[in-house]
Amino acid sequence: MAYALFYQDQRIGAAAPTELEAWRRALHSGLITDIPVSDHRKVQVSQRGLYVKQVNEDLEHRSDRELST
């Protein structure tokens, strides 16, 4: 199971092994200033409209170099 960052249904981030790791990557890249908390739908959405959702990727077969992007 993998997670990635999205904006308006467009994927803008690399796959991460956890939802928290996807948010951390967005934080480190400067896309967000804080990791958001869940809203009433139990979906974390940033003030800029960015969100993380599950993607169909197998992270076990990817190298560490690919995961860091």
N, CA, C and O atoms as CSV, one atom per row, in Angstrom:
chain,resi,resn,atom,element,x,y,z
A,1,MET,N,N,0.837,-1.157,0.000
A,1,MET,CA,C,0.000,0.000,0.000
A,1,MET,C,C,0.898,1.241,0.000
A,1,MET,O,O,1.897,1.297,0.718
A,2,ALA,N,N,0.534,2.214,-0.800
A,2,ALA,CA,C,1.318,3.438,-0.912
A,2,ALA,C,C,0.361,4.630,-0.917
A,2,ALA,O,O,-0.834,4.492,-1.176
A,3,TYR,N,N,0.924,5.800,-0.625
A,3,TYR,CA,C,0.144,7.032,-0.571
A,3,TYR,C,C,0.886,8.119,-1.338
A,3,TYR,O,O,2.115,8.111,-1.408
A,4,ALA,N,N,0.129,9.061,-1.915
A,4,ALA,CA,C,0.747,10.154,-2.664
A,4,ALA,C,C,-0.052,11.434,-2.454
A,4,ALA,O,O,-1.223,11.405,-2.077
A,5,LEU,N,N,0.608,12.550,-2.708
A,5,LEU,CA,C,0.009,13.867,-2.566
A,5,LEU,C,C,-0.748,14.233,-3.838
A,5,LEU,O,O,-0.280,13.979,-4.948
A,6,PHE,N,N,-1.932,14.838,-3.663
A,6,PHE,CA,C,-2.776,15.231,-4.789
A,6,PHE,C,C,-3.240,16.670,-4.624
A,6,PHE,O,O,-3.303,17.203,-3.516
A,7,TYR,N,N,-3.565,17.284,-5.762
A,7,TYR,CA,C,-4.189,18.592,-5.806
A,7,TYR,C,C,-5.213,18.567,-6.934
A,7,TYR,O,O,-4.866,18.317,-8.088
A,8,GLN,N,N,-6.463,18.825,-6.603
A,8,GLN,CA,C,-7.557,18.802,-7.581
A,8,GLN,C,C,-7.524,17.535,-8.432
A,8,GLN,O,O,-7.555,17.608,-9.660
A,9,ASP,N,N,-7.461,16.400,-7.795
A,9,ASP,CA,C,-7.457,15.075,-8.425
A,9,ASP,C,C,-6.245,14.794,-9.297
A,9,ASP,O,O,-6.237,13.812,-10.039
A,10,GLN,N,N,-5.230,15.628,-9.224
A,10,GLN,CA,C,-4.000,15.399,-9.977
A,10,GLN,C,C,-2.892,15.042,-8.994
A,10,GLN,O,O,-2.647,15.766,-8.029
A,11,ARG,N,N,-2.235,13.934,-9.246
A,11,ARG,CA,C,-1.141,13.503,-8.381
A,11,ARG,C,C,0.066,14.410,-8.594
A,11,ARG,O,O,0.510,14.617,-9.723
A,12,ILE,N,N,0.594,14.951,-7.484
A,12,ILE,CA,C,1.741,15.848,-7.589
A,12,ILE,C,C,2.921,15.378,-6.741
A,12,ILE,O,O,3.949,16.054,-6.690
A,13,GLY,N,N,2.788,14.237,-6.082
A,13,GLY,CA,C,3.865,13.743,-5.233
A,13,GLY,C,C,4.211,12.299,-5.522
A,13,GLY,O,O,3.403,11.540,-6.054
A,14,ALA,N,N,5.436,11.935,-5.157
A,14,ALA,CA,C,5.886,10.552,-5.312
A,14,ALA,C,C,5.200,9.669,-4.275
A,14,ALA,O,O,4.739,10.155,-3.242
A,15,ALA,N,N,5.138,8.399,-4.551
A,15,ALA,CA,C,4.534,7.448,-3.632
A,15,ALA,C,C,5.367,7.349,-2.358
A,15,ALA,O,O,6.597,7.384,-2.396
A,16,ALA,N,N,4.675,7.225,-1.236
A,16,ALA,CA,C,5.309,7.073,0.071
A,16,ALA,C,C,4.698,5.852,0.764
A,16,ALA,O,O,3.560,5.484,0.470
A,17,PRO,N,N,5.429,5.231,1.666
A,17,PRO,CA,C,4.914,4.022,2.310
A,17,PRO,C,C,3.752,4.260,3.273
A,17,PRO,O,O,2.972,3.345,3.536
A,18,THR,N,N,3.628,5.484,3.804
A,18,THR,CA,C,2.530,5.803,4.716
A,18,THR,C,C,1.951,7.165,4.368
A,18,THR,O,O,2.580,7.967,3.678
A,19,GLU,N,N,0.744,7.409,4.855
A,19,GLU,CA,C,0.106,8.704,4.642
A,19,GLU,C,C,0.921,9.817,5.322
A,19,GLU,O,O,1.104,10.895,4.758
A,20,LEU,N,N,1.401,9.541,6.530
A,20,LEU,CA,C,2.206,10.527,7.246
A,20,LEU,C,C,3.487,10.854,6.489
A,20,LEU,O,O,3.892,12.015,6.433
A,21,GLU,N,N,4.127,9.849,5.909
A,21,GLU,CA,C,5.353,10.090,5.153
A,21,GLU,C,C,5.079,10.946,3.922
A,21,GLU,O,O,5.915,11.775,3.563
A,22,ALA,N,N,3.941,10.774,3.269
A,22,ALA,CA,C,3.573,11.615,2.121
A,22,ALA,C,C,3.430,13.068,2.570
A,22,ALA,O,O,3.881,13.975,1.871
A,23,TRP,N,N,2.803,13.301,3.742
A,23,TRP,CA,C,2.678,14.660,4.273
A,23,TRP,C,C,4.040,15.221,4.644
A,23,TRP,O,O,4.309,16.397,4.401
A,24,ARG,N,N,4.901,14.400,5.230
A,24,ARG,CA,C,6.243,14.870,5.610
A,24,ARG,C,C,7.035,15.307,4.384
A,24,ARG,O,O,7.757,16.303,4.434
A,25,ARG,N,N,6.908,14.576,3.295
A,25,ARG,CA,C,7.607,14.950,2.064
A,25,ARG,C,C,7.099,16.286,1.534
A,25,ARG,O,O,7.882,17.103,1.050
A,26,ALA,N,N,5.792,16.508,1.624
A,26,ALA,CA,C,5.221,17.785,1.197
A,26,ALA,C,C,5.740,18.914,2.083
A,26,ALA,O,O,6.023,20.009,1.598
A,27,LEU,N,N,5.862,18.647,3.370
A,27,LEU,CA,C,6.380,19.628,4.311
A,27,LEU,C,C,7.836,19.969,3.997
A,27,LEU,O,O,8.207,21.141,3.941
A,28,HIS,N,N,8.653,18.943,3.794
A,28,HIS,CA,C,10.072,19.165,3.507
A,28,HIS,C,C,10.308,19.830,2.152
A,28,HIS,O,O,11.308,20.524,1.968
A,29,SER,N,N,9.404,19.623,1.214
A,29,SER,CA,C,9.571,20.235,-0.107
A,29,SER,C,C,9.028,21.670,-0.152
A,29,SER,O,O,9.189,22.367,-1.153
A,30,GLY,N,N,8.390,22.103,0.932
A,30,GLY,CA,C,7.878,23.468,0.991
A,30,GLY,C,C,6.472,23.649,0.459
A,30,GLY,O,O,6.005,24.782,0.351
A,31,LEU,N,N,5.785,22.575,0.123
A,31,LEU,CA,C,4.421,22.687,-0.391
A,31,LEU,C,C,3.421,23.052,0.705
A,31,LEU,O,O,2.392,23.670,0.432
A,32,ILE,N,N,3.726,22.668,1.939
A,32,ILE,CA,C,2.878,22.993,3.077
A,32,ILE,C,C,3.762,23.486,4.214
A,32,ILE,O,O,4.968,23.238,4.219
A,33,THR,N,N,3.166,24.183,5.177
A,33,THR,CA,C,3.936,24.670,6.330
A,33,THR,C,C,3.654,23.867,7.589
A,33,THR,O,O,4.445,23.903,8.532
A,34,ASP,N,N,2.538,23.141,7.622
A,34,ASP,CA,C,2.172,22.266,8.734
A,34,ASP,C,C,1.462,21.047,8.185
A,34,ASP,O,O,0.803,21.116,7.147
A,35,ILE,N,N,1.595,19.937,8.878
A,35,ILE,CA,C,0.841,18.743,8.496
A,35,ILE,C,C,-0.583,18.934,9.000
A,35,ILE,O,O,-0.787,19.157,10.193
A,36,PRO,N,N,-1.576,18.849,8.107
A,36,PRO,CA,C,-2.960,19.149,8.500
A,36,PRO,C,C,-3.573,18.057,9.375
A,36,PRO,O,O,-3.099,16.921,9.412
A,37,VAL,N,N,-4.628,18.432,10.069
A,37,VAL,CA,C,-5.399,17.479,10.866
A,37,VAL,C,C,-6.617,17.054,10.055
A,37,VAL,O,O,-6.974,17.710,9.075
A,38,SER,N,N,-7.247,15.974,10.455
A,38,SER,CA,C,-8.418,15.473,9.734
A,38,SER,C,C,-9.571,16.461,9.811
A,38,SER,O,O,-9.777,17.119,10.831
A,39,ASP,N,N,-10.323,16.555,8.713
A,39,ASP,CA,C,-11.514,17.398,8.723
A,39,ASP,C,C,-12.732,16.538,9.055
A,39,ASP,O,O,-12.580,15.390,9.472
A,40,HIS,N,N,-13.921,17.073,8.877
A,40,HIS,CA,C,-15.148,16.357,9.227
A,40,HIS,C,C,-15.346,15.073,8.426
A,40,HIS,O,O,-16.102,14.198,8.849
A,41,ARG,N,N,-14.687,14.945,7.286
A,41,ARG,CA,C,-14.809,13.731,6.467
A,41,ARG,C,C,-13.722,12.725,6.813
A,41,ARG,O,O,-13.612,11.680,6.172
A,42,LYS,N,N,-12.922,13.034,7.819
A,42,LYS,CA,C,-11.784,12.212,8.221
A,42,LYS,C,C,-10.741,12.133,7.121
A,42,LYS,O,O,-10.032,11.135,6.993
A,43,VAL,N,N,-10.652,13.196,6.327
A,43,VAL,CA,C,-9.652,13.315,5.270
A,43,VAL,C,C,-8.785,14.515,5.615
A,43,VAL,O,O,-9.296,15.594,5.914
A,44,GLN,N,N,-7.483,14.323,5.572
A,44,GLN,CA,C,-6.598,15.434,5.859
A,44,GLN,C,C,-6.451,16.283,4.603
A,44,GLN,O,O,-6.066,15.787,3.545
A,45,VAL,N,N,-6.764,17.566,4.734
A,45,VAL,CA,C,-6.677,18.501,3.622
A,45,VAL,C,C,-5.915,19.729,4.100
A,45,VAL,O,O,-6.230,20.293,5.148
A,46,SER,N,N,-4.916,20.142,3.334
A,46,SER,CA,C,-4.154,21.331,3.708
A,46,SER,C,C,-4.929,22.581,3.342
A,46,SER,O,O,-5.921,22.517,2.616
A,47,GLN,N,N,-4.471,23.725,3.850
A,47,GLN,CA,C,-5.120,24.999,3.530
A,47,GLN,C,C,-5.049,25.300,2.043
A,47,GLN,O,O,-5.892,26.032,1.524
A,48,ARG,N,N,-4.066,24.755,1.349
A,48,ARG,CA,C,-3.920,24.986,-0.093
A,48,ARG,C,C,-4.725,23.987,-0.919
A,48,ARG,O,O,-4.662,24.022,-2.148
A,49,GLY,N,N,-5.475,23.104,-0.279
A,49,GLY,CA,C,-6.287,22.138,-1.006
A,49,GLY,C,C,-5.555,20.867,-1.381
A,49,GLY,O,O,-6.065,20.068,-2.166
A,50,LEU,N,N,-4.376,20.669,-0.837
A,50,LEU,CA,C,-3.624,19.438,-1.092
A,50,LEU,C,C,-4.139,18.333,-0.183
A,50,LEU,O,O,-4.549,18.593,0.948
A,51,TYR,N,N,-4.118,17.113,-0.675
A,51,TYR,CA,C,-4.544,15.980,0.148
A,51,TYR,C,C,-3.756,14.747,-0.251
A,51,TYR,O,O,-3.155,14.693,-1.324
A,52,VAL,N,N,-3.768,13.761,0.626
A,52,VAL,CA,C,-3.059,12.506,0.399
A,52,VAL,C,C,-4.088,11.403,0.262
A,52,VAL,O,O,-5.055,11.342,1.021
A,53,LYS,N,N,-3.875,10.533,-0.710
A,53,LYS,CA,C,-4.752,9.371,-0.818
A,53,LYS,C,C,-3.941,8.156,-1.254
A,53,LYS,O,O,-2.813,8.268,-1.734
A,54,GLN,N,N,-4.549,7.010,-1.071
A,54,GLN,CA,C,-3.899,5.752,-1.399
A,54,GLN,C,C,-3.769,5.606,-2.914
A,54,GLN,O,O,-4.678,5.961,-3.664
A,55,VAL,N,N,-2.623,5.078,-3.350
A,55,VAL,CA,C,-2.387,4.828,-4.769
A,55,VAL,C,C,-2.010,3.363,-4.952
A,55,VAL,O,O,-1.547,2.707,-4.019
A,56,ASN,N,N,-2.210,2.870,-6.140
A,56,ASN,CA,C,-1.895,1.481,-6.440
A,56,ASN,C,C,-0.470,1.366,-6.949
A,56,ASN,O,O,-0.226,1.343,-8.155
A,57,GLU,N,N,0.465,1.294,-6.014
A,57,GLU,CA,C,1.872,1.109,-6.359
A,57,GLU,C,C,2.484,0.132,-5.392
A,57,GLU,O,O,2.121,0.099,-4.216
A,58,ASP,N,N,3.394,-0.650,-5.874
A,58,ASP,CA,C,4.102,-1.599,-5.041
A,58,ASP,C,C,5.452,-0.999,-4.677
A,58,ASP,O,O,6.356,-0.951,-5.512
A,59,LEU,N,N,5.594,-0.544,-3.446
A,59,LEU,CA,C,6.827,0.113,-3.032
A,59,LEU,C,C,7.976,-0.861,-2.791
A,59,LEU,O,O,9.135,-0.448,-2.800
A,60,GLU,N,N,7.686,-2.127,-2.578
A,60,GLU,CA,C,8.735,-3.092,-2.276
A,60,GLU,C,C,9.698,-3.290,-3.433
A,60,GLU,O,O,10.850,-3.661,-3.210
A,61,HIS,N,N,9.263,-3.057,-4.645
A,61,HIS,CA,C,10.088,-3.284,-5.807
A,61,HIS,C,C,10.807,-2.030,-6.293
A,61,HIS,O,O,11.452,-2.048,-7.341
A,62,ARG,N,N,10.696,-0.937,-5.530
A,62,ARG,CA,C,11.340,0.309,-5.920
A,62,ARG,C,C,12.587,0.506,-5.075
A,62,ARG,O,O,12.637,0.077,-3.922
A,63,SER,N,N,13.559,1.134,-5.626
A,63,SER,CA,C,14.805,1.388,-4.907
A,63,SER,C,C,14.634,2.528,-3.921
A,63,SER,O,O,13.678,3.298,-4.015
A,64,ASP,N,N,15.567,2.640,-2.965
A,64,ASP,CA,C,15.527,3.747,-2.012
A,64,ASP,C,C,15.651,5.084,-2.711
A,64,ASP,O,O,15.066,6.070,-2.262
A,65,ARG,N,N,16.393,5.138,-3.792
A,65,ARG,CA,C,16.560,6.387,-4.527
A,65,ARG,C,C,15.229,6.869,-5.104
A,65,ARG,O,O,14.932,8.063,-5.065
A,66,GLU,N,N,14.432,5.950,-5.636
A,66,GLU,CA,C,13.130,6.320,-6.193
A,66,GLU,C,C,12.169,6.788,-5.101
A,66,GLU,O,O,11.346,7.671,-5.343
A,67,LEU,N,N,12.264,6.206,-3.901
A,67,LEU,CA,C,11.352,6.556,-2.828
A,67,LEU,C,C,11.630,7.936,-2.252
A,67,LEU,O,O,10.737,8.556,-1.673
A,68,SER,N,N,12.836,8.417,-2.400
A,68,SER,CA,C,13.183,9.698,-1.799
A,68,SER,C,C,12.741,10.894,-2.619
A,68,SER,O,O,12.875,12.024,-2.150
A,69,THR,N,N,12.227,10.702,-3.804
A,69,THR,CA,C,11.812,11.833,-4.643
A,69,THR,C,C,10.406,12.260,-4.332
A,69,THR,O,O,9.896,13.198,-4.945
